[in-house]
Amino acid sequence: MTQSKIIPGFRPALTYTLIYLALVVLIPLSTLVFKSLQLGWQEYLDIITHKRVLASFQVSFSTALLAALVAGGFGGVIAWVLVRYPFPGKRLLDALIDLPFALPTAVAGVVLATIYQPSGWLGKWLSANLGLQVAYKPLGIVVALIFIGIPFVVRTVEPVLQEFDTNMEEAAASLGASRLQVFGKVIFPNMFPALLTGVSLAFARGIGEYGSVIFIAGNLPYVSEIVPLLIVTKLEQFQYGAATAIALTMLVVSFLLLLLVNLLQLWVRRRSGQI
């Protein structure tokens, strides 16, 4: 009797998957593309090359990139501490890492704006001692995106550190390697692909973030206006063609950046011998 090569339930599962992708992903994205195609090429260029649109793109991508890099540094350290060191309150801290996932983004935005505004307790201290104004500036956007980006890094790096064989560290130390050399030559190359994945996830989330940003950003055109807010503004003004054109450009640029990140991850894994 010949055994079927098809996994039981494969066809229903595949059908469900295709229907889900069509309803949730493909149909909305295709509608966005078709709506944008109603515009002429010159009209499309005039919309996306407008100074306000270009400024919002610069704000969104620059703040998302900076926040992702900072989240990568802090998230890597937090993951290291949670995996390597026992301390009181470790479980509580580990649970708090997932708070940005569960907390509504609007609530996070209001809390951050309250704390970092010039009259807030932390914003007032930063302004008086360091001369920094966080709220209503691009720096406020970076702070908000760091808050929502760190969990992506921690939860991506943490499993890699848990599975890492400490015998490799001991072998390197027995050969005379210093702690810095052990970390740079043994530990970091193994955790770097996961760290890069976490940073890319934080970057992708930061590009499209809306709720936690609009309350702390100030939303000033040419200064702290992000692309999602500009799209909402165009929709409120019934400029549907402009909104879809900006959204389509955002989609294409984000896809290209994620493709570049995935290619970089593939290259890093090949260099490290993981594939």
Secondary structure, DSSP 8 states (H G I E B T S, - for coil): ----SS-TTHHHHHHHHHHHHIIIIIHHHHHHHHHHHTS-HHHHHHHHTSHHHHHHHHHHHHHHHHHHHHHHHHHHHHHHHHHH---TTHHHHHHHTTHHHHS-HHHHHHHHHHHHSTTSHHHHHHHHHT----TTSHHHHHHHHHHHHHHHHHHHHHHHHHH--HHHHHHHHHTT--HHHHIIIIIHHHHHHHHHHHHHHHHHHHHH--HHHHHHH---TTTT--HHHHHHHHHHTT-HHHHHHHHHHHHHHHHHHHHHHHHHHHHHHHHHT--
